[in-house]
Amino acid sequence: MRSFLKNNFFSISFGTSLSKLAGCIRQILIAAAFGVGVTYDAFNYAYIIPGFLLIIIGGINGPLHNAVVAVLTPLNKKNGGIVLTQVSIKLSILLIILAILIYSNSSLLINLLAPNLSYEAKSIATYQLQILTPCIPLSGFIGLSFGALNSQRKFFLSSISPAITSVTIIFFIFFSWIFNQENTSSNFFTYTGLLAFATLTGTLIQFVVQILEINKIGLLRLESNFNLFKDEERRIFKLIIPASISSGLGQINVFIDMFFASSFQGAASGLAYGNFLIQAPLGILSNSLILPLLPKFSKLRSEKDERGLQKKLISGIEYCFLTAIFLTGFFITFNNQIVQLVFQRGSFDYSATLKVKNILIAYAVGIPFYLYRDLLVRTYYSIEKTNFPFKSSFAGIIFNIFFDWFLIGAPVRNFGNLSPYNFGVVGIILSSVIVNFIVCIFLSFNLRNENIILPNLELLRKVSLISLAAFIDSTVCFTILQTRNKFSSNLEEFISLIFGTLTFFVIYFLLTKCLKVNKFKVSKKEI
């Protein structure tokens, strides 16, 4: 059993790491090729709907994936293959109809999603959306095959599969550079939908690879009998629908943010780059800190050990803020170095760096509230109390609409801006920060109704001291950065960032220890 878990953990970790690496290289090349401009802006709007379906329906750990794993795992290969075929046919028909509707109304949809985009950006986005529509029916089978492969303990392909699209985009960009050496900003980049064609090609390759693997393990059954396994089909669709709605709530806020961001040129590109830099460490933190706590919460709840659950949650909250505020301070201190090192080359010039680093700072401010909200929501789910988080998500959407509108000046047609505060694209990120903060308050105080009472004043005191440590640490490191000479190469800049990170970590660790808000214990053996 231990060997089984170890092998699966290695397969998943290795495949996921390769996918993340490919995604990182892809994003660096996109920045070099397109910078913060109209083409990448347009692609981000064109990709909203297909991307939403690829994540919700076709993504690993998405509703479709989880439903298929739950239903197919107990079945033998023959019966599992028949169920997979029947569900694939029905789901594909639905998604093909949806794709046709989206293709036919692509211009209308872009106008609804981005009413304030320039005419040029809207034209490019519409063209790219039409190219991307075949990804919609493909997403259904990709999600089904992820579940089918994992039900047969085939984890590596599922983990590495997202890298296929990234590698395809990398290849397309290199290919275009070879044939456009004299002018890398030629019409080939701007008007031919390179990113859309690359994404569609990558999705098709992913689809073909997964079909071949499904066939190889004996789950591809061309024959079907729609009178058999109706219960299994119903179970899959019954699991998909509520989970998709719940997962989709988070995406609605993305739609809202992009709607308001269309008022600012380059905003969609800047948001994509800034979010990319934040999500990698944030994802690692979320998985390493929160996921191990959830089974413990469920077990303590089932044993009716409310005191033990409360103690574990408080400890989790303290570690959550200790690590999240460290990340906030790090990104605020080294924002310029990070953006320059990762993105500043090719079409991504110094003005693009200025725009993205401001976006990165705004994202960094929201890290503690984002992670705390994630912890609280998953706590509710682990104790099987899902109603209040669901209501809070709906309230968050309403708050997000208001604060997005207010923080970009509260524009009203024919009346101008009603609010004196117009923070531009940074205001859209600050809106999410405020919304997460409000929702965290709701979720925290409502825990009393579940007999979980948090010592809010004590937690606030500790969070204040942690924030003070981060502020002192950031001030010291920023002062040191100001005294150094500018480095002439990326290697020197990288080495400088490594030493800066180590310095920031050591000072933060010592300060939080002195202030008695750091419970991490490091032995000489571990050092």
SULNORZI-V208147 format. One record per pair of residues at least 24 apart in sequence whose C-alpha atoms are under 7 Angstrom apart, sorted by the first residue. I is the first residue (numbers start at 1). GAP is how many residues later the second one is. Records with the same first field share a line. If there is no record, write none. Layout:
I=GAP ; GAP
This chain:
8=147
11=144 ; 145
12=143 ; 144 ; 147
15=141 ; 144 ; 145
16=143 ; 144
18=142
19=141 ; 143 ; 144
22=141 ; 144 ; 145
23=140 ; 143
26=140 ; 143 ; 144
28=314 ; 315
29=141
31=312 ; 316 ; 317
32=311 ; 313 ; 314 ; 315 ; 316
33=313 ; 314
34=313
35=312 ; 313 ; 317
36=230 ; 233 ; 234 ; 312 ; 316
37=229 ; 232
38=83 ; 228
39=151
40=229
41=225 ; 227 ; 228
42=79 ; 80 ; 82 ; 83
43=82 ; 85
44=224
45=80
46=79 ; 80 ; 82 ; 83
47=82
50=82 ; 83 ; 85 ; 86
53=83 ; 86
54=85
56=188 ; 191
57=82 ; 83 ; 86
58=81 ; 82 ; 84 ; 85
59=84
60=86
63=177 ; 180 ; 181
64=79 ; 80 ; 176
65=78 ; 79 ; 81 ; 82
66=81
67=169 ; 172 ; 173
68=76 ; 79 ; 80 ; 168
69=78 ; 79 ; 81 ; 82
71=161 ; 165
72=76 ; 79
73=78
77=141 ; 142
78=141
80=139
81=138 ; 139 ; 140
82=139 ; 142
83=146 ; 150
85=136 ; 139
86=138 ; 140
87=146
88=53
91=49
92=45 ; 48
95=41 ; 42
96=41
99=34 ; 35 ; 37 ; 38
103=27 ; 30
106=24
113=146
114=144 ; 145 ; 148
115=147
116=146 ; 147
117=145 ; 146
124=67
128=65 ; 68
131=65 ; 66
132=64 ; 68
135=65 ; 68
138=69
142=65
145=65
149=65
161=45
164=38 ; 42
165=34 ; 37 ; 38
168=30 ; 34
169=26 ; 29 ; 30
172=26
249=144
253=144
256=145
257=171
260=144
261=164
264=161
267=158
270=85 ; 86 ; 89
271=88
273=83
274=82 ; 85 ; 86
286=85
290=85
294=85 ; 88
297=85 ; 86
298=84 ; 85
301=82
306=145 ; 146
310=142
314=140
317=55
320=51 ; 52
321=47 ; 142
322=144
324=43 ; 44
325=43 ; 142 ; 145
326=144
328=36 ; 37 ; 39
329=141 ; 145
331=30 ; 33
332=29 ; 32
333=141 ; 145
335=25 ; 26
341=149
359=67
362=64 ; 67 ; 68
363=66
366=67
369=64 ; 67 ; 68
370=66
373=63 ; 67
376=67
392=47
396=39 ; 43
399=36
400=31 ; 32 ; 35
403=28
404=24 ; 27
462=55
465=50
466=46 ; 51
469=39 ; 42 ; 43
470=38
473=31 ; 34 ; 35
477=27
